[in-house]
Amino acid sequence: MSNETKKLSVKPSQDELHFLLESGYLCRDLGRHQEAADIFQGAAALLPDDPLPVAALGGVLLASGQADAAVGCLEKGLADFPGDPFLKAHLAEALLCRKELPRAEELFHQALAADPQGPAGQMARPYLEMIKELKAR
């Protein structure tokens, strides 16, 4: 956590945080990637103990065609939140875009094992099916 984040004395409500994150997702869905990235960077500063804004930022970077930046962001996120299945699933997706199939597959399996019924498992499952089909060819 940076010194700047430690000094942050803003305590937004849960509704405000939810609105902030939803605003970021809306910008992402509208193709307004820079605005979405700015929102998720702000959310990460407000939520230094939550990996969700980091995963969302990595997803936006990937959606904007910045696979290398997404991988860097998500790898840093995993260093800050070791073992987080949602970050692992997002990192695996970014690695897949860089054609790093073995590492992506391993991370998808880890995400699925750690969160089989949750969002990480839901994200990993179809990718693992796709990888399985690719390997069968």
C-alpha positions as CSV (number, residue, x, y, z in Angstrom):
1,M,0.0,0.0,0.0
2,S,1.5,3.4,-0.9
3,N,1.9,6.2,1.5
4,E,-0.7,8.2,-0.5
5,T,-3.3,5.5,0.0
6,K,-2.5,5.2,3.7
7,K,-3.2,8.9,4.1
8,L,-6.5,8.7,2.3
9,S,-9.2,9.6,4.9
10,V,-12.2,9.3,2.6
11,K,-14.7,6.7,3.9
12,P,-17.3,6.2,1.2
13,S,-20.5,4.2,1.9
14,Q,-21.1,0.8,0.5
15,D,-23.7,2.4,-1.9
16,E,-21.2,4.9,-3.1
17,L,-18.6,2.2,-3.7
18,H,-21.1,0.1,-5.5
19,F,-22.1,3.1,-7.7
20,L,-18.4,3.8,-8.4
21,L,-17.7,0.2,-9.5
22,E,-20.9,0.0,-11.6
23,S,-19.9,3.3,-13.3
24,G,-16.5,1.8,-14.2
25,Y,-18.2,-1.3,-15.7
26,L,-20.6,0.9,-17.6
27,C,-17.8,2.9,-19.1
28,R,-16.0,-0.3,-20.0
29,D,-19.1,-1.7,-21.7
30,L,-19.5,1.6,-23.7
31,G,-15.9,1.3,-24.9
32,R,-14.8,4.3,-22.8
33,H,-11.8,2.4,-21.6
34,Q,-9.7,5.3,-20.3
35,E,-12.6,6.6,-18.1
36,A,-13.2,3.0,-16.8
37,A,-9.5,2.7,-16.0
38,D,-9.5,6.0,-14.2
39,I,-12.5,4.9,-12.2
40,F,-11.1,1.5,-11.2
41,Q,-7.7,3.1,-10.3
42,G,-9.7,5.4,-8.0
43,A,-11.7,2.5,-6.6
44,A,-8.4,0.7,-5.9
45,A,-7.2,3.6,-3.9
46,L,-10.4,3.7,-1.9
47,L,-10.4,-0.1,-1.4
48,P,-6.8,-1.0,-0.8
49,D,-7.7,-4.3,0.8
50,D,-10.0,-5.4,-2.0
51,P,-8.7,-7.1,-5.2
52,L,-11.9,-6.4,-7.2
53,P,-10.9,-3.0,-8.5
54,V,-7.5,-4.4,-9.6
55,A,-9.2,-7.3,-11.5
56,A,-11.6,-4.8,-13.1
57,L,-8.7,-2.6,-14.1
58,G,-6.9,-5.5,-15.7
59,G,-10.0,-6.4,-17.5
60,V,-10.3,-2.9,-18.9
61,L,-6.7,-2.9,-20.0
62,L,-7.3,-6.2,-21.8
63,A,-10.5,-5.0,-23.4
64,S,-8.7,-1.9,-24.7
65,G,-6.1,-4.2,-26.4
66,Q,-3.3,-3.7,-23.9
67,A,-2.6,-7.4,-23.0
68,D,0.9,-6.7,-21.7
69,A,-0.3,-3.9,-19.4
70,A,-3.2,-6.1,-18.2
71,V,-0.8,-8.9,-17.4
72,G,1.5,-6.5,-15.5
73,C,-1.5,-5.1,-13.6
74,L,-2.9,-8.5,-12.7
75,E,0.5,-10.0,-11.7
76,K,1.0,-7.0,-9.3
77,G,-2.5,-7.6,-8.0
78,L,-1.7,-11.3,-7.3
79,A,1.5,-10.2,-5.5
80,D,-0.7,-7.9,-3.3
81,F,-3.5,-10.5,-3.0
82,P,-1.8,-13.9,-3.3
83,G,-4.1,-16.7,-4.2
84,D,-7.1,-14.6,-5.1
85,P,-9.1,-16.7,-7.6
86,F,-10.8,-13.8,-9.4
87,L,-7.4,-12.2,-10.1
88,K,-6.1,-15.6,-11.2
89,A,-9.0,-16.0,-13.7
90,H,-8.4,-12.5,-15.1
91,L,-4.7,-13.0,-15.4
92,A,-5.3,-16.3,-17.1
93,E,-7.5,-14.6,-19.6
94,A,-4.9,-12.0,-20.3
95,L,-2.2,-14.7,-20.7
96,L,-4.5,-16.5,-23.1
97,C,-4.6,-13.4,-25.3
98,R,-0.8,-13.4,-25.3
99,K,-0.9,-17.1,-26.4
100,E,0.6,-18.3,-23.1
101,L,-1.6,-21.4,-23.0
102,P,0.1,-23.6,-20.4
103,R,0.2,-20.9,-17.7
104,A,-3.3,-19.6,-18.5
105,E,-4.6,-23.2,-18.2
106,E,-2.9,-23.7,-14.9
107,L,-4.3,-20.4,-13.5
108,F,-7.8,-21.2,-14.8
109,H,-7.6,-24.6,-13.0
110,Q,-6.5,-22.9,-9.8
111,A,-9.3,-20.3,-10.0
112,L,-11.9,-23.0,-10.6
113,A,-10.6,-25.1,-7.7
114,A,-10.7,-22.2,-5.3
115,D,-14.0,-20.8,-6.3
116,P,-16.0,-23.5,-8.2
117,Q,-19.4,-21.8,-7.8
118,G,-18.4,-18.2,-7.7
119,P,-17.4,-15.6,-10.3
120,A,-13.8,-17.0,-10.8
121,G,-15.1,-20.5,-11.4
122,Q,-17.8,-19.2,-13.7
123,M,-15.2,-17.3,-15.7
124,A,-12.7,-20.2,-15.8
125,R,-15.0,-23.0,-16.8
126,P,-15.8,-21.9,-20.4
127,Y,-12.1,-21.0,-21.0
128,L,-11.0,-24.5,-19.8
129,E,-13.5,-26.1,-22.1
130,M,-12.2,-24.0,-25.0
131,I,-8.6,-25.0,-24.1
132,K,-9.6,-28.6,-23.9
133,E,-11.1,-28.4,-27.4
134,L,-8.0,-26.6,-28.8
135,K,-5.8,-29.3,-27.4
136,A,-7.9,-32.1,-28.9
137,R,-7.3,-30.8,-32.4
